[in-house]
């Protein structure tokens, strides 16, 4: 039972972190159509997705 609680706690924490990252992203990179097609936006978006994967513990 303790292991189930641990896994649930980890999933909730990972979701909270992902939501925080997405909120920060929306505040700093509003995602206009022009911005989405620049090299800088593409690199930043890829880095954001990589960060989420790292924080979740997967590759």
NORZI-V534430 format. One record per backbone hydrogen bond with DSSP energy under -0.5 kcal/mol. CO is the residue of the C=O (numbers start at 0). NH is the residue of the N-H. E is the energy in kcal/mol with one decimal. If there is no record, write none. Layout:
CO & NH & E
CO & NH & E
This chain:
0 & 4 & -2.1
1 & 5 & -2.3
2 & 6 & -2.6
3 & 7 & -2.5
4 & 8 & -2.9
5 & 9 & -2.4
6 & 10 & -2.1
7 & 11 & -2.5
8 & 12 & -2.5
9 & 13 & -2.6
10 & 14 & -2.3
11 & 15 & -2.3
12 & 16 & -2.4
13 & 17 & -2.5
14 & 18 & -2.4
15 & 19 & -2.1
16 & 20 & -2.5
17 & 21 & -2.5
18 & 22 & -2.5
19 & 23 & -2.5
20 & 24 & -2.7
21 & 25 & -2.5
22 & 26 & -1.9
23 & 27 & -2.1
24 & 28 & -3.2
31 & 35 & -2.2
32 & 36 & -0.5
33 & 36 & -1.1
34 & 37 & -1.6
37 & 41 & -2.1
38 & 42 & -2.3
39 & 43 & -2.6
40 & 44 & -2.8
41 & 45 & -2.2
42 & 46 & -2.3
43 & 47 & -2.2
44 & 48 & -2.3
45 & 49 & -2.2
46 & 50 & -2.5
47 & 51 & -2.1
48 & 52 & -2.0
49 & 53 & -2.6
50 & 54 & -2.6
51 & 55 & -1.6
52 & 56 & -0.9
52 & 57 & -2.2
53 & 56 & -0.6
